[in-house]
Amino acid sequence: MKEGNNKDYQVSGGLGLISSRLLVEGPIQKDKSSFMISGRRTYADLFAKLSSDMKDVKLYFYDLNAKANWAINSKNKLYFSGYFGKDVFSVSSLFGSDWGNATATLRWNSLLSSKLFSNTSFIYSNYDFNVGFKTDASEMNFNSHIKDLNLKQDFTWYANARNTLRIGFNVIQHTVTPTKAEGTDIVNNKRSRKGLENAVYVSNSWKASDVINIDYGLRFSFYNVLGGNTYNIYKNNQLIDSIKLANGKFGKNYYNLEPRISASYSLNNTAAIKIGYARNTQNLHLMSNSTGGSPTDAWIGNSYNIKPEVADQFSIGFSKNLHNNAFELNTETYYKTMQHQIDYRDGADINTVPDIESELLFGKGRAYGIEILLRKKKGNLTGWVGYTLSKTERQINGINKGQWYNAKQDRTHDLSIVGIYTLSPRWTLSGTFIYTTGNAVTFPTGKYVLNNMVIYQYGTRNADRMPATHRLDISATYERPARKNWQSSWSFGLYNVYGRRNPFAITFKENKDNPQKIDAVQTSLFQWVPSITYNFKF
Amino acid sequence: MKNIVSIIFIALLLTACEKTIDLKYKDNLSRIIIEGNITNEAGPYYVKITKSIKLTETGTYPTIDDAVVTISDDAGNSETLSTLGNGTYRTNLLTGVEGRTYTLTVQAENQTYTAQSTMPQHVPFDSIRIETDIITGETEYSVIPVYTDPFAKGNNYRFVLWINNKLINQHFVQNDEVRNGAANSVRLEINDDDIEFKQGDSISLQMQCIDKNVALYYRTLALISDSGPGGGATPNNPPNNISNGALGIFSAYTVEQKSKSLP
């Protein structure tokens, strides 16, 4: 995001039907330091309150952004940025949920010599999620959060005209609280877990010749499971040992070497090919259930059972500028193998089990695909067409009889088309079209009757698909003639022009008139959303 | 992420909609379904053998009428059930006794299937308690089965609900993992999206004391159909107590039933 203006004060903002925003920026000391503060607030609940059923409803989203920078002297600069955002949705005191996200970054940039730069950053971030229900009979609270403290040190050394070296380290302390349920109906006392993610790295960008660039590097990452919790060890989903790790103690450690190399070769002035290999490890893991119902993704860190996910990716790409740089074409194909993949076992209890790790299975994964991006950069009409064809699969003993199956996020087609057309100096029109294959999920395939109740029969894991999501959005912006320092514009937009009912969740129900018949019922979110915003700047 | 979430809720409130859609289903493998029940009430008891059909079919379920079905217990009793047709088999002599373990054997289509279930000790079902809340102008009812869990750990309960004599196709299971030995105050997690409770409705509730495996079966079914926050289970055929890949459940349980009108 942009830095504050260090010469003049400036205010800009937008007033809209369901949301507004405001930004103020300016110098603290002229030419030396600047600040920027911005905020947004939606107020959909003002409309909700018009209906008498909804008068106890709270529904809003707001966020605040603040930035400041300060030039200490000609060689040292300090940057600060902060973000705070919150969603609130509640129905009187009976149901409430909120999402909060806060980050703060302090970065010190220093020129140690004309060729050596140092960047030191402290980053704090916190992501929170809460849902609560209350009735006379019971009370339930679900809560989950991820808190990170991150220290980064990076040196960049412009050694000579052909070599740029980077060396540095990174220490992150993760505190992950899995979805924790508390209440009269369930008590699952899932306590937060801590882990230390560390890395040291060195890399070089080497201009081998006028037409060949080679980037290579090595990163050594190590992860420590930290104490303050009990870690269970499972074998075939049976508890075999329990380790009580005291606060401040180091538990299981994982070490990984991550080499990477990529080379690009310029075929001529307008075309280049690039090949690369990289190994990456991932220490926080996303767990997704495979139903077509409401999404219930959750994060979990490494433990005694959960190892860092390791991915090796091979890629080859080609890029070319066409028609005197009016067009730019980029393509890339990749193949990725993955170790230590995680999924829920069949019939896993995701909600109430005391330790979610007892419900997990581990295996390997693979992904491959091709990406094509064509961009038009000149003329009245600009924009791009991007398309990805890909496959992501897993193979885990105990799921789908050990056969490869689709990962939930497997997305066969992913297409986006963006066009911006400058009609006149005042009017700009734009349109966006997207199409993505639905998530791979597990639908029932059959049914039977047991004790007079219809029960569904299931086949292969993630063999089914949610319907595809596609949508066209258009907007028009009118720039008003500037008056003194006051610049303003009107934006008119329509989201989902042709009213596609995109799937959010699919559930199966007996037909009301004919209980013999099972209906697949799709919940869709908004069909059309019009918007009008007045933007200003002075 | 958070923007998306807020947009989702705005959308849910203002413009969310539901519609029935046509899906392309994968082929279904027709499997044998075994349903067997033994209770502490006087016999006869029944075993039903059918086959599953495709989700989209609306016809009848095929039955298996030429199976050989036997039930024995750990007190030395054993009998072969009589065939009644329509997939149904009936006991003639057997009695259901608390604490006994029953073994079901089914020979059908050149395969043998066996299952075991132990009838737990009966826990008295005292009454049904109804609680009401007013939520956005509508009365919401909570149904609480009142019983006192015995001191010994490991009790599992299943509830079957009828509203105005209509069986509700939902699975309710409780256990004593958290509140062993306590009087129950936990309501049934009824999904009332499609049920309209009204004042004066008659509620019938059957309480079954079931064994661990049967509880796991019904608990998994309940979890799979639960689409609440953070909730649910990986969709799958629930683990059952029948060997050789048959679906269904064999349950030896105690039973007690109560009725009440909604206040």
Contacts between the chains, C-beta under 8 A, distances in Angstrom:
chain1	res1	chain2	res2	distance
A	18	B	10	7.2
A	42	B	6	6.4
A	42	B	10	7.1
A	44	B	10	4.3
A	44	B	13	7.2
A	44	B	14	6.9
A	47	B	14	7.1
A	48	B	13	5.7
A	48	B	14	7.3
A	52	B	137	7.6
A	53	B	136	5.2
A	53	B	137	6.2
A	54	B	13	7.2
A	54	B	136	7.4
A	56	B	136	6.7
A	57	B	13	7.2
A	59	B	6	7.9
A	59	B	9	6.1
A	59	B	10	6.5
A	59	B	13	6.4
A	60	B	6	7.7
A	61	B	2	7.0
A	61	B	3	6.9
A	61	B	6	3.6
A	63	B	2	7.8
A	85	B	2	5.3
A	86	B	2	7.7
A	87	B	2	5.3
A	87	B	5	5.5
A	87	B	6	4.3
A	87	B	9	7.3
A	89	B	6	7.8
A	89	B	9	4.7
A	91	B	135	7.3
A	91	B	136	6.3
A	92	B	136	7.7
A	94	B	133	7.3
A	94	B	135	5.5
A	97	B	229	7.9
A	99	B	1	7.7
A	99	B	2	4.9
A	99	B	5	5.4
A	99	B	6	7.8
A	100	B	2	7.8
A	101	B	1	7.5
A	101	B	2	5.4
A	131	B	229	4.9
A	131	B	230	7.6
A	135	B	131	7.4
A	135	B	133	4.8
A	135	B	140	7.0
A	135	B	142	6.3
A	136	B	131	5.2
A	136	B	132	7.9
A	136	B	133	5.7
A	136	B	142	7.4
A	137	B	131	4.9
A	137	B	142	4.4
A	137	B	144	6.4
A	137	B	185	7.2
A	137	B	186	7.9
A	137	B	187	4.7
A	138	B	142	7.8
A	138	B	186	7.0
A	138	B	187	6.2
A	142	B	229	5.6
A	142	B	230	5.0
A	179	B	230	4.6
A	181	B	230	6.8
A	184	B	185	7.2
A	184	B	186	6.8
A	185	B	186	5.5
A	185	B	187	7.6
A	185	B	189	7.4
A	186	B	178	7.3
A	187	B	178	5.4
A	289	B	232	5.9
A	289	B	233	7.6
A	289	B	234	6.1
A	290	B	234	5.8
A	290	B	235	6.6
A	291	B	224	7.7
A	291	B	227	7.4
A	291	B	232	5.8
A	291	B	234	7.5
A	291	B	235	5.4
A	293	B	227	3.8
A	293	B	232	6.0
A	294	B	227	5.3
A	294	B	228	7.8
A	294	B	229	7.4
A	296	B	229	7.5
A	296	B	230	5.6
A	296	B	231	6.6
A	296	B	232	6.4
A	298	B	230	7.4
A	344	B	233	8.0
A	344	B	234	4.6
A	345	B	234	7.0
A	346	B	234	5.8
A	346	B	236	4.0
A	346	B	237	8.0
A	347	B	220	4.7
A	347	B	223	7.7
A	347	B	224	7.6
A	347	B	233	5.6
A	347	B	234	6.0
A	347	B	236	4.6
A	347	B	238	5.8
A	347	B	239	6.0
A	348	B	233	5.7
A	348	B	234	4.7
A	349	B	219	7.6
A	349	B	220	7.6
A	349	B	223	5.7
A	349	B	233	5.7
A	350	B	223	7.6
A	350	B	230	7.0
A	350	B	231	6.7
A	350	B	232	5.8
A	350	B	233	6.0
A	350	B	234	7.6
A	351	B	223	6.8
A	351	B	226	7.0
A	351	B	228	7.6
A	351	B	230	5.7
A	351	B	231	4.4
A	351	B	232	6.7
A	351	B	233	7.8
A	442	B	234	7.4
A	442	B	235	4.4
A	442	B	236	7.6
A	443	B	23	6.5
A	443	B	25	6.6
A	443	B	26	7.8
A	443	B	55	8.0
A	443	B	235	7.7
A	444	B	55	5.4
A	444	B	235	7.2
A	445	B	25	5.7
A	445	B	26	5.2
A	445	B	27	6.9
A	445	B	28	3.9
A	445	B	29	7.8
A	445	B	54	7.1
A	445	B	55	6.0
A	446	B	28	3.5
A	446	B	29	7.5
A	446	B	30	7.1
A	446	B	31	7.6
A	446	B	52	4.5
A	446	B	53	6.2
A	446	B	54	5.6
A	446	B	55	5.6
A	447	B	52	6.4
A	447	B	53	6.5
A	447	B	54	7.9
A	447	B	55	5.4
A	448	B	31	7.8
A	448	B	33	4.5
A	448	B	50	6.4
A	448	B	51	7.5
A	448	B	52	4.1
A	448	B	53	7.4
A	448	B	61	6.5
A	448	B	247	6.4
A	448	B	248	7.4
A	449	B	33	7.6
A	449	B	50	6.8
A	449	B	61	5.9
A	450	B	33	6.6
A	450	B	35	5.1
A	450	B	248	5.6
A	450	B	249	6.7
A	451	B	35	6.1
A	451	B	37	7.3
A	451	B	160	7.8
A	452	B	167	5.7
A	453	B	167	7.1
A	453	B	169	4.8
A	453	B	171	7.8
A	454	B	169	6.2
A	455	B	221	6.6
A	455	B	247	8.0
A	456	B	55	7.0
A	456	B	224	7.8
A	456	B	235	7.9
A	457	B	28	6.3
A	457	B	31	6.6
A	457	B	52	4.9
A	457	B	55	7.8
A	457	B	237	6.2
A	457	B	247	6.7
A	458	B	235	5.2
A	458	B	236	5.3
A	458	B	237	5.5
A	459	B	26	5.5
A	459	B	27	7.7
A	459	B	28	6.7
A	459	B	29	6.9
A	460	B	26	6.9
A	461	B	234	7.7
A	461	B	236	7.9
A	463	B	26	5.3
A	464	B	23	7.4
A	464	B	25	7.5
A	464	B	26	6.5
A	467	B	21	7.0
A	467	B	23	7.8
A	501	B	17	6.8
A	501	B	19	6.7
A	504	B	8	7.5
A	504	B	16	7.8
A	505	B	227	7.1
A	506	B	21	7.5
A	506	B	23	7.5
A	507	B	227	6.1
A	508	B	55	7.8
A	509	B	194	6.9
A	510	B	169	6.7
A	512	B	194	7.6
A	514	B	58	6.9
A	516	B	58	4.4
A	517	B	58	5.2
A	518	B	55	5.4
A	518	B	56	7.4
A	519	B	20	4.5
A	520	B	20	6.7
A	520	B	21	5.5
A	520	B	22	7.5
A	520	B	23	4.9
A	521	B	18	5.5
A	521	B	19	7.2
A	521	B	20	5.6
A	521	B	21	7.6
A	522	B	18	6.9
A	522	B	19	5.9
A	522	B	20	7.6
A	522	B	21	4.7
A	523	B	16	6.3
A	523	B	17	7.6
A	523	B	18	5.3
A	524	B	16	6.9
A	524	B	17	5.5
A	524	B	18	7.6
A	524	B	19	7.3
A	525	B	7	7.8
A	525	B	8	6.2
A	525	B	11	3.9
A	525	B	12	6.8
A	525	B	15	7.0
A	525	B	16	5.8
A	526	B	7	7.9
A	526	B	10	7.9
A	526	B	11	4.1
A	526	B	14	7.2
A	526	B	15	4.4
A	526	B	16	7.7
A	527	B	15	6.0
A	527	B	17	7.1
A	529	B	11	7.9
A	529	B	15	7.6
